[in-house]
Amino acid sequence: MPGDQNERVVRDFYDRFNAGDVEGAADAYAEECEWDFPAFSSVCRSRAEVLDVCQSWKAAFPDGRVDVINAISCGDIVVVEWDSQGSWTGPLGAGAGEPNGKRFHRRGCAVTEVQARKIVRCRDYFDRANMYEPLGLMHLITA
């Protein structure tokens, strides 16, 4: 069943990411792809950029996880409700300051398109405030 295979591709992305295999996670994406983060007005357009995002996130939150709560498949589309958490112990980016060890927890939803067993498009929806507020980073949203 194509829907089941596509769901497995998407679940494998999260499983590999959670296991710390960011290269394996990025390999779930097609070489030319689109990973859109509307909350950041940011889009990855290649597997290399997906890898950069995964590496940066794991560097900032080495214990970070993104767990699949629910997945619904319909043809090439897989919608995932996810739950994410982690402790800020590594570099996060410009303006964030020094890691403070604080934890965050947020939920979100990803609408993912899979073709030929590779993710070609994903729109990842979440509220940045759910992550930034417990980390003391609200200034990054209001700036």
Chimera marker file (.cmm) of the C-alpha trace (Angstrom):
<marker_set name="trace">
<marker id="1" x="0.000" y="0.000" z="0.000" r="1" g="1" b="0" radius="0.5"/>
<marker id="2" x="1.557" y="3.314" z="-1.070" r="1" g="1" b="0" radius="0.5"/>
<marker id="3" x="0.099" y="5.266" z="1.871" r="1" g="1" b="0" radius="0.5"/>
<marker id="4" x="1.657" y="2.870" z="4.372" r="1" g="1" b="0" radius="0.5"/>
<marker id="5" x="5.027" y="3.055" z="2.577" r="1" g="1" b="0" radius="0.5"/>
<marker id="6" x="4.890" y="6.841" z="2.556" r="1" g="1" b="0" radius="0.5"/>
<marker id="7" x="4.027" y="6.943" z="6.244" r="1" g="1" b="0" radius="0.5"/>
<marker id="8" x="7.010" y="4.657" z="6.944" r="1" g="1" b="0" radius="0.5"/>
<marker id="9" x="9.327" y="7.075" z="5.071" r="1" g="1" b="0" radius="0.5"/>
<marker id="10" x="8.104" y="9.962" z="7.237" r="1" g="1" b="0" radius="0.5"/>
<marker id="11" x="8.257" y="7.982" z="10.483" r="1" g="1" b="0" radius="0.5"/>
<marker id="12" x="11.801" y="6.854" z="9.590" r="1" g="1" b="0" radius="0.5"/>
<marker id="13" x="12.818" y="10.520" z="9.315" r="1" g="1" b="0" radius="0.5"/>
<marker id="14" x="11.702" y="11.184" z="12.905" r="1" g="1" b="0" radius="0.5"/>
<marker id="15" x="13.080" y="7.869" z="14.224" r="1" g="1" b="0" radius="0.5"/>
<marker id="16" x="16.526" y="8.526" z="12.754" r="1" g="1" b="0" radius="0.5"/>
<marker id="17" x="16.532" y="12.116" z="13.967" r="1" g="1" b="0" radius="0.5"/>
<marker id="18" x="15.618" y="11.018" z="17.494" r="1" g="1" b="0" radius="0.5"/>
<marker id="19" x="18.363" y="8.379" z="17.424" r="1" g="1" b="0" radius="0.5"/>
<marker id="20" x="20.908" y="11.107" z="16.558" r="1" g="1" b="0" radius="0.5"/>
<marker id="21" x="21.356" y="9.905" z="12.963" r="1" g="1" b="0" radius="0.5"/>
<marker id="22" x="20.887" y="13.316" z="11.359" r="1" g="1" b="0" radius="0.5"/>
<marker id="23" x="22.498" y="12.205" z="8.099" r="1" g="1" b="0" radius="0.5"/>
<marker id="24" x="20.087" y="9.272" z="7.870" r="1" g="1" b="0" radius="0.5"/>
<marker id="25" x="17.208" y="11.597" z="8.707" r="1" g="1" b="0" radius="0.5"/>
<marker id="26" x="18.203" y="14.057" z="5.986" r="1" g="1" b="0" radius="0.5"/>
<marker id="27" x="18.507" y="11.163" z="3.540" r="1" g="1" b="0" radius="0.5"/>
<marker id="28" x="14.722" y="10.709" z="3.838" r="1" g="1" b="0" radius="0.5"/>
<marker id="29" x="14.467" y="13.895" z="1.735" r="1" g="1" b="0" radius="0.5"/>
<marker id="30" x="14.930" y="14.081" z="-2.029" r="1" g="1" b="0" radius="0.5"/>
<marker id="31" x="18.043" y="15.897" z="-3.226" r="1" g="1" b="0" radius="0.5"/>
<marker id="32" x="15.810" y="18.742" z="-4.440" r="1" g="1" b="0" radius="0.5"/>
<marker id="33" x="13.022" y="19.304" z="-1.936" r="1" g="1" b="0" radius="0.5"/>
<marker id="34" x="11.163" y="21.901" z="0.066" r="1" g="1" b="0" radius="0.5"/>
<marker id="35" x="10.975" y="21.963" z="3.881" r="1" g="1" b="0" radius="0.5"/>
<marker id="36" x="8.957" y="25.044" z="4.791" r="1" g="1" b="0" radius="0.5"/>
<marker id="37" x="8.850" y="26.561" z="8.301" r="1" g="1" b="0" radius="0.5"/>
<marker id="38" x="6.145" y="29.262" z="8.153" r="1" g="1" b="0" radius="0.5"/>
<marker id="39" x="6.848" y="30.271" z="11.781" r="1" g="1" b="0" radius="0.5"/>
<marker id="40" x="10.365" y="31.313" z="10.757" r="1" g="1" b="0" radius="0.5"/>
<marker id="41" x="9.604" y="32.391" z="7.170" r="1" g="1" b="0" radius="0.5"/>
<marker id="42" x="12.321" y="29.918" z="6.214" r="1" g="1" b="0" radius="0.5"/>
<marker id="43" x="12.517" y="27.197" z="3.559" r="1" g="1" b="0" radius="0.5"/>
<marker id="44" x="15.107" y="24.480" z="2.935" r="1" g="1" b="0" radius="0.5"/>
<marker id="45" x="15.384" y="23.643" z="-0.762" r="1" g="1" b="0" radius="0.5"/>
<marker id="46" x="17.896" y="20.787" z="-0.769" r="1" g="1" b="0" radius="0.5"/>
<marker id="47" x="18.849" y="17.702" z="1.211" r="1" g="1" b="0" radius="0.5"/>
<marker id="48" x="22.050" y="19.523" z="2.237" r="1" g="1" b="0" radius="0.5"/>
<marker id="49" x="19.980" y="22.334" z="3.776" r="1" g="1" b="0" radius="0.5"/>
<marker id="50" x="17.776" y="19.768" z="5.560" r="1" g="1" b="0" radius="0.5"/>
<marker id="51" x="20.949" y="18.229" z="7.000" r="1" g="1" b="0" radius="0.5"/>
<marker id="52" x="22.155" y="21.676" z="8.154" r="1" g="1" b="0" radius="0.5"/>
<marker id="53" x="18.858" y="22.261" z="10.013" r="1" g="1" b="0" radius="0.5"/>
<marker id="54" x="18.963" y="18.810" z="11.635" r="1" g="1" b="0" radius="0.5"/>
<marker id="55" x="22.610" y="19.247" z="12.686" r="1" g="1" b="0" radius="0.5"/>
<marker id="56" x="22.013" y="22.744" z="14.067" r="1" g="1" b="0" radius="0.5"/>
<marker id="57" x="18.962" y="21.643" z="16.037" r="1" g="1" b="0" radius="0.5"/>
<marker id="58" x="20.756" y="18.622" z="17.514" r="1" g="1" b="0" radius="0.5"/>
<marker id="59" x="23.757" y="20.827" z="18.389" r="1" g="1" b="0" radius="0.5"/>
<marker id="60" x="21.516" y="23.230" z="20.317" r="1" g="1" b="0" radius="0.5"/>
<marker id="61" x="19.358" y="20.467" z="21.855" r="1" g="1" b="0" radius="0.5"/>
<marker id="62" x="21.411" y="17.242" z="21.986" r="1" g="1" b="0" radius="0.5"/>
<marker id="63" x="18.623" y="15.496" z="23.923" r="1" g="1" b="0" radius="0.5"/>
<marker id="64" x="15.964" y="16.953" z="21.604" r="1" g="1" b="0" radius="0.5"/>
<marker id="65" x="13.233" y="14.706" z="20.266" r="1" g="1" b="0" radius="0.5"/>
<marker id="66" x="10.349" y="15.036" z="17.837" r="1" g="1" b="0" radius="0.5"/>
<marker id="67" x="7.908" y="12.204" z="18.530" r="1" g="1" b="0" radius="0.5"/>
<marker id="68" x="5.070" y="11.252" z="16.199" r="1" g="1" b="0" radius="0.5"/>
<marker id="69" x="1.771" y="11.374" z="18.101" r="1" g="1" b="0" radius="0.5"/>
<marker id="70" x="-0.483" y="10.648" z="15.153" r="1" g="1" b="0" radius="0.5"/>
<marker id="71" x="-0.023" y="10.114" z="11.417" r="1" g="1" b="0" radius="0.5"/>
<marker id="72" x="-2.619" y="10.108" z="8.662" r="1" g="1" b="0" radius="0.5"/>
<marker id="73" x="-1.775" y="9.056" z="5.107" r="1" g="1" b="0" radius="0.5"/>
<marker id="74" x="-3.715" y="9.834" z="1.961" r="1" g="1" b="0" radius="0.5"/>
<marker id="75" x="-1.879" y="8.943" z="-1.234" r="1" g="1" b="0" radius="0.5"/>
<marker id="76" x="1.368" y="10.919" z="-1.432" r="1" g="1" b="0" radius="0.5"/>
<marker id="77" x="0.443" y="13.078" z="1.583" r="1" g="1" b="0" radius="0.5"/>
<marker id="78" x="1.280" y="12.166" z="5.176" r="1" g="1" b="0" radius="0.5"/>
<marker id="79" x="0.100" y="14.475" z="7.962" r="1" g="1" b="0" radius="0.5"/>
<marker id="80" x="1.938" y="14.086" z="11.259" r="1" g="1" b="0" radius="0.5"/>
<marker id="81" x="1.011" y="15.530" z="14.615" r="1" g="1" b="0" radius="0.5"/>
<marker id="82" x="4.254" y="15.706" z="16.596" r="1" g="1" b="0" radius="0.5"/>
<marker id="83" x="5.446" y="16.455" z="20.086" r="1" g="1" b="0" radius="0.5"/>
<marker id="84" x="8.893" y="18.003" z="20.565" r="1" g="1" b="0" radius="0.5"/>
<marker id="85" x="11.072" y="18.685" z="23.590" r="1" g="1" b="0" radius="0.5"/>
<marker id="86" x="14.663" y="19.290" z="24.547" r="1" g="1" b="0" radius="0.5"/>
<marker id="87" x="17.162" y="21.088" z="26.771" r="1" g="1" b="0" radius="0.5"/>
<marker id="88" x="19.083" y="24.055" z="25.412" r="1" g="1" b="0" radius="0.5"/>
<marker id="89" x="22.735" y="23.154" z="26.006" r="1" g="1" b="0" radius="0.5"/>
<marker id="90" x="24.436" y="24.109" z="22.730" r="1" g="1" b="0" radius="0.5"/>
<marker id="91" x="24.732" y="27.030" z="20.279" r="1" g="1" b="0" radius="0.5"/>
<marker id="92" x="21.391" y="28.212" z="18.917" r="1" g="1" b="0" radius="0.5"/>
<marker id="93" x="22.126" y="31.138" z="16.629" r="1" g="1" b="0" radius="0.5"/>
<marker id="94" x="22.409" y="34.876" z="16.368" r="1" g="1" b="0" radius="0.5"/>
<marker id="95" x="20.868" y="36.793" z="19.246" r="1" g="1" b="0" radius="0.5"/>
<marker id="96" x="20.063" y="33.733" z="21.354" r="1" g="1" b="0" radius="0.5"/>
<marker id="97" x="22.899" y="34.198" z="23.816" r="1" g="1" b="0" radius="0.5"/>
<marker id="98" x="24.467" y="31.435" z="25.848" r="1" g="1" b="0" radius="0.5"/>
<marker id="99" x="22.724" y="28.101" z="26.443" r="1" g="1" b="0" radius="0.5"/>
<marker id="100" x="20.978" y="27.996" z="29.817" r="1" g="1" b="0" radius="0.5"/>
<marker id="101" x="20.002" y="24.327" z="30.149" r="1" g="1" b="0" radius="0.5"/>
<marker id="102" x="16.290" y="25.161" z="30.232" r="1" g="1" b="0" radius="0.5"/>
<marker id="103" x="13.789" y="22.757" z="28.651" r="1" g="1" b="0" radius="0.5"/>
<marker id="104" x="10.998" y="23.386" z="26.170" r="1" g="1" b="0" radius="0.5"/>
<marker id="105" x="7.997" y="21.374" z="25.044" r="1" g="1" b="0" radius="0.5"/>
<marker id="106" x="5.928" y="22.159" z="21.963" r="1" g="1" b="0" radius="0.5"/>
<marker id="107" x="3.482" y="20.476" z="19.636" r="1" g="1" b="0" radius="0.5"/>
<marker id="108" x="3.096" y="20.893" z="15.930" r="1" g="1" b="0" radius="0.5"/>
<marker id="109" x="1.885" y="19.435" z="12.688" r="1" g="1" b="0" radius="0.5"/>
<marker id="110" x="3.740" y="18.582" z="9.489" r="1" g="1" b="0" radius="0.5"/>
<marker id="111" x="2.098" y="18.113" z="6.097" r="1" g="1" b="0" radius="0.5"/>
<marker id="112" x="4.511" y="15.991" z="4.087" r="1" g="1" b="0" radius="0.5"/>
<marker id="113" x="4.523" y="14.847" z="0.453" r="1" g="1" b="0" radius="0.5"/>
<marker id="114" x="6.408" y="11.678" z="-0.470" r="1" g="1" b="0" radius="0.5"/>
<marker id="115" x="7.332" y="10.598" z="-4.008" r="1" g="1" b="0" radius="0.5"/>
<marker id="116" x="9.486" y="7.598" z="-4.946" r="1" g="1" b="0" radius="0.5"/>
<marker id="117" x="10.132" y="6.906" z="-1.233" r="1" g="1" b="0" radius="0.5"/>
<marker id="118" x="11.636" y="10.365" z="-0.622" r="1" g="1" b="0" radius="0.5"/>
<marker id="119" x="10.155" y="13.426" z="1.039" r="1" g="1" b="0" radius="0.5"/>
<marker id="120" x="9.816" y="16.104" z="-1.613" r="1" g="1" b="0" radius="0.5"/>
<marker id="121" x="7.847" y="18.698" z="0.355" r="1" g="1" b="0" radius="0.5"/>
<marker id="122" x="7.021" y="19.385" z="3.995" r="1" g="1" b="0" radius="0.5"/>
<marker id="123" x="5.236" y="22.283" z="5.630" r="1" g="1" b="0" radius="0.5"/>
<marker id="124" x="6.025" y="22.227" z="9.360" r="1" g="1" b="0" radius="0.5"/>
<marker id="125" x="3.551" y="24.225" z="11.472" r="1" g="1" b="0" radius="0.5"/>
<marker id="126" x="4.208" y="25.221" z="15.093" r="1" g="1" b="0" radius="0.5"/>
<marker id="127" x="4.162" y="28.215" z="17.422" r="1" g="1" b="0" radius="0.5"/>
<marker id="128" x="7.672" y="29.522" z="18.163" r="1" g="1" b="0" radius="0.5"/>
<marker id="129" x="6.491" y="31.000" z="21.460" r="1" g="1" b="0" radius="0.5"/>
<marker id="130" x="5.852" y="27.516" z="22.856" r="1" g="1" b="0" radius="0.5"/>
<marker id="131" x="9.576" y="26.874" z="22.532" r="1" g="1" b="0" radius="0.5"/>
<marker id="132" x="11.076" y="30.322" z="23.058" r="1" g="1" b="0" radius="0.5"/>
<marker id="133" x="9.142" y="31.336" z="26.176" r="1" g="1" b="0" radius="0.5"/>
<marker id="134" x="10.393" y="28.527" z="28.476" r="1" g="1" b="0" radius="0.5"/>
<marker id="135" x="13.922" y="29.022" z="27.130" r="1" g="1" b="0" radius="0.5"/>
<marker id="136" x="13.849" y="32.766" z="27.885" r="1" g="1" b="0" radius="0.5"/>
<marker id="137" x="14.114" y="33.696" z="24.209" r="1" g="1" b="0" radius="0.5"/>
<marker id="138" x="10.937" y="35.708" z="23.597" r="1" g="1" b="0" radius="0.5"/>
<marker id="139" x="13.094" y="38.665" z="22.583" r="1" g="1" b="0" radius="0.5"/>
<marker id="140" x="13.839" y="36.764" z="19.347" r="1" g="1" b="0" radius="0.5"/>
<marker id="141" x="10.142" y="36.892" z="18.424" r="1" g="1" b="0" radius="0.5"/>
<marker id="142" x="9.403" y="40.473" z="19.424" r="1" g="1" b="0" radius="0.5"/>
<marker id="143" x="12.585" y="41.958" z="17.957" r="1" g="1" b="0" radius="0.5"/>
<link id1="1" id2="2" r="1" g="1" b="0" radius="0.2"/>
<link id1="2" id2="3" r="1" g="1" b="0" radius="0.2"/>
<link id1="3" id2="4" r="1" g="1" b="0" radius="0.2"/>
<link id1="4" id2="5" r="1" g="1" b="0" radius="0.2"/>
<link id1="5" id2="6" r="1" g="1" b="0" radius="0.2"/>
<link id1="6" id2="7" r="1" g="1" b="0" radius="0.2"/>
<link id1="7" id2="8" r="1" g="1" b="0" radius="0.2"/>
<link id1="8" id2="9" r="1" g="1" b="0" radius="0.2"/>
<link id1="9" id2="10" r="1" g="1" b="0" radius="0.2"/>
<link id1="10" id2="11" r="1" g="1" b="0" radius="0.2"/>
<link id1="11" id2="12" r="1" g="1" b="0" radius="0.2"/>
<link id1="12" id2="13" r="1" g="1" b="0" radius="0.2"/>
<link id1="13" id2="14" r="1" g="1" b="0" radius="0.2"/>
<link id1="14" id2="15" r="1" g="1" b="0" radius="0.2"/>
<link id1="15" id2="16" r="1" g="1" b="0" radius="0.2"/>
<link id1="16" id2="17" r="1" g="1" b="0" radius="0.2"/>
<link id1="17" id2="18" r="1" g="1" b="0" radius="0.2"/>
<link id1="18" id2="19" r="1" g="1" b="0" radius="0.2"/>
<link id1="19" id2="20" r="1" g="1" b="0" radius="0.2"/>
<link id1="20" id2="21" r="1" g="1" b="0" radius="0.2"/>
<link id1="21" id2="22" r="1" g="1" b="0" radius="0.2"/>
<link id1="22" id2="23" r="1" g="1" b="0" radius="0.2"/>
<link id1="23" id2="24" r="1" g="1" b="0" radius="0.2"/>
<link id1="24" id2="25" r="1" g="1" b="0" radius="0.2"/>
<link id1="25" id2="26" r="1" g="1" b="0" radius="0.2"/>
<link id1="26" id2="27" r="1" g="1" b="0" radius="0.2"/>
<link id1="27" id2="28" r="1" g="1" b="0" radius="0.2"/>
<link id1="28" id2="29" r="1" g="1" b="0" radius="0.2"/>
<link id1="29" id2="30" r="1" g="1" b="0" radius="0.2"/>
<link id1="30" id2="31" r="1" g="1" b="0" radius="0.2"/>
<link id1="31" id2="32" r="1" g="1" b="0" radius="0.2"/>
<link id1="32" id2="33" r="1" g="1" b="0" radius="0.2"/>
<link id1="33" id2="34" r="1" g="1" b="0" radius="0.2"/>
<link id1="34" id2="35" r="1" g="1" b="0" radius="0.2"/>
<link id1="35" id2="36" r="1" g="1" b="0" radius="0.2"/>
<link id1="36" id2="37" r="1" g="1" b="0" radius="0.2"/>
<link id1="37" id2="38" r="1" g="1" b="0" radius="0.2"/>
<link id1="38" id2="39" r="1" g="1" b="0" radius="0.2"/>
<link id1="39" id2="40" r="1" g="1" b="0" radius="0.2"/>
<link id1="40" id2="41" r="1" g="1" b="0" radius="0.2"/>
<link id1="41" id2="42" r="1" g="1" b="0" radius="0.2"/>
<link id1="42" id2="43" r="1" g="1" b="0" radius="0.2"/>
<link id1="43" id2="44" r="1" g="1" b="0" radius="0.2"/>
<link id1="44" id2="45" r="1" g="1" b="0" radius="0.2"/>
<link id1="45" id2="46" r="1" g="1" b="0" radius="0.2"/>
<link id1="46" id2="47" r="1" g="1" b="0" radius="0.2"/>
<link id1="47" id2="48" r="1" g="1" b="0" radius="0.2"/>
<link id1="48" id2="49" r="1" g="1" b="0" radius="0.2"/>
<link id1="49" id2="50" r="1" g="1" b="0" radius="0.2"/>
<link id1="50" id2="51" r="1" g="1" b="0" radius="0.2"/>
<link id1="51" id2="52" r="1" g="1" b="0" radius="0.2"/>
<link id1="52" id2="53" r="1" g="1" b="0" radius="0.2"/>
<link id1="53" id2="54" r="1" g="1" b="0" radius="0.2"/>
<link id1="54" id2="55" r="1" g="1" b="0" radius="0.2"/>
<link id1="55" id2="56" r="1" g="1" b="0" radius="0.2"/>
<link id1="56" id2="57" r="1" g="1" b="0" radius="0.2"/>
<link id1="57" id2="58" r="1" g="1" b="0" radius="0.2"/>
<link id1="58" id2="59" r="1" g="1" b="0" radius="0.2"/>
<link id1="59" id2="60" r="1" g="1" b="0" radius="0.2"/>
<link id1="60" id2="61" r="1" g="1" b="0" radius="0.2"/>
<link id1="61" id2="62" r="1" g="1" b="0" radius="0.2"/>
<link id1="62" id2="63" r="1" g="1" b="0" radius="0.2"/>
<link id1="63" id2="64" r="1" g="1" b="0" radius="0.2"/>
<link id1="64" id2="65" r="1" g="1" b="0" radius="0.2"/>
<link id1="65" id2="66" r="1" g="1" b="0" radius="0.2"/>
<link id1="66" id2="67" r="1" g="1" b="0" radius="0.2"/>
<link id1="67" id2="68" r="1" g="1" b="0" radius="0.2"/>
<link id1="68" id2="69" r="1" g="1" b="0" radius="0.2"/>
<link id1="69" id2="70" r="1" g="1" b="0" radius="0.2"/>
<link id1="70" id2="71" r="1" g="1" b="0" radius="0.2"/>
<link id1="71" id2="72" r="1" g="1" b="0" radius="0.2"/>
<link id1="72" id2="73" r="1" g="1" b="0" radius="0.2"/>
<link id1="73" id2="74" r="1" g="1" b="0" radius="0.2"/>
<link id1="74" id2="75" r="1" g="1" b="0" radius="0.2"/>
<link id1="75" id2="76" r="1" g="1" b="0" radius="0.2"/>
<link id1="76" id2="77" r="1" g="1" b="0" radius="0.2"/>
<link id1="77" id2="78" r="1" g="1" b="0" radius="0.2"/>
<link id1="78" id2="79" r="1" g="1" b="0" radius="0.2"/>
<link id1="79" id2="80" r="1" g="1" b="0" radius="0.2"/>
<link id1="80" id2="81" r="1" g="1" b="0" radius="0.2"/>
<link id1="81" id2="82" r="1" g="1" b="0" radius="0.2"/>
<link id1="82" id2="83" r="1" g="1" b="0" radius="0.2"/>
<link id1="83" id2="84" r="1" g="1" b="0" radius="0.2"/>
<link id1="84" id2="85" r="1" g="1" b="0" radius="0.2"/>
<link id1="85" id2="86" r="1" g="1" b="0" radius="0.2"/>
<link id1="86" id2="87" r="1" g="1" b="0" radius="0.2"/>
<link id1="87" id2="88" r="1" g="1" b="0" radius="0.2"/>
<link id1="88" id2="89" r="1" g="1" b="0" radius="0.2"/>
<link id1="89" id2="90" r="1" g="1" b="0" radius="0.2"/>
<link id1="90" id2="91" r="1" g="1" b="0" radius="0.2"/>
<link id1="91" id2="92" r="1" g="1" b="0" radius="0.2"/>
<link id1="92" id2="93" r="1" g="1" b="0" radius="0.2"/>
<link id1="93" id2="94" r="1" g="1" b="0" radius="0.2"/>
<link id1="94" id2="95" r="1" g="1" b="0" radius="0.2"/>
<link id1="95" id2="96" r="1" g="1" b="0" radius="0.2"/>
<link id1="96" id2="97" r="1" g="1" b="0" radius="0.2"/>
<link id1="97" id2="98" r="1" g="1" b="0" radius="0.2"/>
<link id1="98" id2="99" r="1" g="1" b="0" radius="0.2"/>
<link id1="99" id2="100" r="1" g="1" b="0" radius="0.2"/>
<link id1="100" id2="101" r="1" g="1" b="0" radius="0.2"/>
<link id1="101" id2="102" r="1" g="1" b="0" radius="0.2"/>
<link id1="102" id2="103" r="1" g="1" b="0" radius="0.2"/>
<link id1="103" id2="104" r="1" g="1" b="0" radius="0.2"/>
<link id1="104" id2="105" r="1" g="1" b="0" radius="0.2"/>
<link id1="105" id2="106" r="1" g="1" b="0" radius="0.2"/>
<link id1="106" id2="107" r="1" g="1" b="0" radius="0.2"/>
<link id1="107" id2="108" r="1" g="1" b="0" radius="0.2"/>
<link id1="108" id2="109" r="1" g="1" b="0" radius="0.2"/>
<link id1="109" id2="110" r="1" g="1" b="0" radius="0.2"/>
<link id1="110" id2="111" r="1" g="1" b="0" radius="0.2"/>
<link id1="111" id2="112" r="1" g="1" b="0" radius="0.2"/>
<link id1="112" id2="113" r="1" g="1" b="0" radius="0.2"/>
<link id1="113" id2="114" r="1" g="1" b="0" radius="0.2"/>
<link id1="114" id2="115" r="1" g="1" b="0" radius="0.2"/>
<link id1="115" id2="116" r="1" g="1" b="0" radius="0.2"/>
<link id1="116" id2="117" r="1" g="1" b="0" radius="0.2"/>
<link id1="117" id2="118" r="1" g="1" b="0" radius="0.2"/>
<link id1="118" id2="119" r="1" g="1" b="0" radius="0.2"/>
<link id1="119" id2="120" r="1" g="1" b="0" radius="0.2"/>
<link id1="120" id2="121" r="1" g="1" b="0" radius="0.2"/>
<link id1="121" id2="122" r="1" g="1" b="0" radius="0.2"/>
<link id1="122" id2="123" r="1" g="1" b="0" radius="0.2"/>
<link id1="123" id2="124" r="1" g="1" b="0" radius="0.2"/>
<link id1="124" id2="125" r="1" g="1" b="0" radius="0.2"/>
<link id1="125" id2="126" r="1" g="1" b="0" radius="0.2"/>
<link id1="126" id2="127" r="1" g="1" b="0" radius="0.2"/>
<link id1="127" id2="128" r="1" g="1" b="0" radius="0.2"/>
<link id1="128" id2="129" r="1" g="1" b="0" radius="0.2"/>
<link id1="129" id2="130" r="1" g="1" b="0" radius="0.2"/>
<link id1="130" id2="131" r="1" g="1" b="0" radius="0.2"/>
<link id1="131" id2="132" r="1" g="1" b="0" radius="0.2"/>
<link id1="132" id2="133" r="1" g="1" b="0" radius="0.2"/>
<link id1="133" id2="134" r="1" g="1" b="0" radius="0.2"/>
<link id1="134" id2="135" r="1" g="1" b="0" radius="0.2"/>
<link id1="135" id2="136" r="1" g="1" b="0" radius="0.2"/>
<link id1="136" id2="137" r="1" g="1" b="0" radius="0.2"/>
<link id1="137" id2="138" r="1" g="1" b="0" radius="0.2"/>
<link id1="138" id2="139" r="1" g="1" b="0" radius="0.2"/>
<link id1="139" id2="140" r="1" g="1" b="0" radius="0.2"/>
<link id1="140" id2="141" r="1" g="1" b="0" radius="0.2"/>
<link id1="141" id2="142" r="1" g="1" b="0" radius="0.2"/>
<link id1="142" id2="143" r="1" g="1" b="0" radius="0.2"/>
</marker_set>
